[in-house]
């Protein structure tokens, strides 16, 4: 469980294919605070720390993860957003995020404003019922508020701190993004669909 508040950026230093799996070696200064078998969000994808070596650690993505996220596009030099799991003795500054990607969206417009940035994100319209104007969303693991909502797109506004301290500053038109819709919305939709006897 995460909050969507990014702690640090990591850089992929090696990508190794093993059968249908991909093992990533990632460098980050928070590595010294990690433990083997710990869950860590990587641009919205929850992966388990397998090995630790100085300022580098490894994680493995299985075939299902590669199919459902943008991870298959990651390569050496890709910058990823990192967040350790939620502690229940602190504030929930973002919103509840599971690290389970629902849809891989695409950036279809990027607008530089006077002191901020706006990105328009396309997503599969079958998820339209899960978003609302001024609702929460996890985009590459970042807790953000959405607006200008349509059946297949929404816009996010990025403040300078978020732009500088996450990988949003690398996002370009046509780039893929990991989307996790609000968990409460998913439960409400499920309850509405299931017939209770």
N, C-alpha and C positions, 0 to 999 in steps of 0.2 A: 504494500500500500504506500502511495506517495502523495505529494501535495501539488506537484507541478511547479514548485519553486526551484529553479536550477541552482545547484551549488557551484558547479565548475564546468569548464569545457575539457574534453579529452580529445586526443588525436590518435587515429588508427595508424599503427606502425607496421602491422603485418596482417595479412589475410591468408588463411590456409584452409583449403578444402580437404575434408576427410569424408569420403563417401558422399552422402547427401547433406552433410553438416558443414558449417563454416566456423572456424575458430578465429577470433580476432584478438590481436595483441594491442592494447590501448595504453597510452602514456598519459598520466595525470598526476598532479602533485598531491591529490588526496589519497593516492594509492597506499601511503603509509598508514592511513586510518581504516583501511579495508580489512576484512577477514575472509578467508576461504569459505565458500558456501553462502556468502551474503548476497542478497538480492540488490540489484542496482539498476536504475532506469537509465537507458541509453537512448536519448532522443525519443522517449516514450515507450521503449521496448524493455520489459523487465528481463534481465539476464543474470545468471548466477556466476559469481567470481569463482574461477577454478584454480588459478595459480597466481602468485604474487612474486615479483622479482624487482626489488628496488622501486623505481617509480613506474613500473609496468605491471599490468595484470592481463589475464586472458579470460575470455568468455566464449561460449559456443552457442551458436544458433542452429536449431534443427530445421528440417525441411519445412515443417508447418509454419515456423516463424518467418522463414525466408519467403514463403508464399504470401503471407498476410501482412508484411511490413515493407518498408523501403530498404531494409537491411541488405538485400541482395545487390543493391546499387552502391553500397559503401565500398571504398577502396582505400589504399594507403594515402594518408593525408586528409581524409574526411574528418571534419570536426563534429563531435557529438556532444549533446547536452547530457550532463551527469547529475543524478540526484540519488542519494541514499534513501533507504526506506524511512517511512514516517515514524517518529517517536511520539508516544502518547503523553509525554510530559512537557509538551510545548504547544505553541500556537499553530493553528492550521491557517497559514497565510494564503494558500491558494484554494484548491478544492480537492475533494477525494478523487484520487487517480489510481487506477489499478496497475497500469503498465501493460495493459492488454489492448493492442491496437485493433480498432473496429474497421477502419477503412484507410486505404492509402489514397490521399487526395493529391491535388496538383495546384501549384501557385499559378494563377492565370493573369494576375496583374500585380504590379509593385509600384507604389506611389510614394515619392519622397515629399514630405510636407516640410513646413518650416519648424523644425525641431522634433519631428516624429515621422513615423513611416506607417503606411497602410498596405496590407496584403490581402488580395482577394483569393479565396481558396475554393476550388471546385471539389465536390464530393459526389458520391453515388446517391442519386435522389431517393433510393429505397430507405435511406436513413433520415429523410427530411423531418419525420415526426419526432426525432430526438433532439432537435435544436430549436431554440426560441431566441427572439430578440433580446439582447443583453444577458444571454445565458452564458454559462461556463463551458469551455472546451479545452482539451489538452491537444496542443499542436507541437509535434516533435518533443513531447514531454513537458511543454510549457503551459501553465495554467493561464488562459486568456479569456477575455470577454468578447463575444461576437456581436456584430450588428450588420445592418443591411442584409438580413437573412432572406434567401430565396429557397426554392425547392432543391437546388443543387449547388448553391454557393453561399458563402458568408465572408465578411470582412473582419480583420483584426487590426487594431491600432497598437503600435509598438512605441513605448517610451524610450528615451535614450539609454537608461540603465539596462533595460531588457535587451535592446539592440546590441549593446556592447558586451554584455555578459552571457549571452546565449549564442547559438549558431544562426539566429535570425539575420545577422549581418552578412551571412553567406547565401541566403535564400534568393533565388532568381526565378524569373518566369519559366514555367515548365518543369521546375524541380518538384520531385515527389515529397510529400510530407505525411508523417504518421498522425492519424487522427484517432483520439479516444473520446467518444461522446460521454456526456455527463451520466454517471452511474445511476443517479436517482431517476433521471428521465428513462433510462433503460428498464428499470424496475416498474415504473408506472406503465410504460407501454406493454410490458409483459403481463401485468395484472389485468389490463384492459382486454388483452387478447385471449387469455386463458379463461375458460368457462369453469366456474366453481360449482360443484355439485352440491 
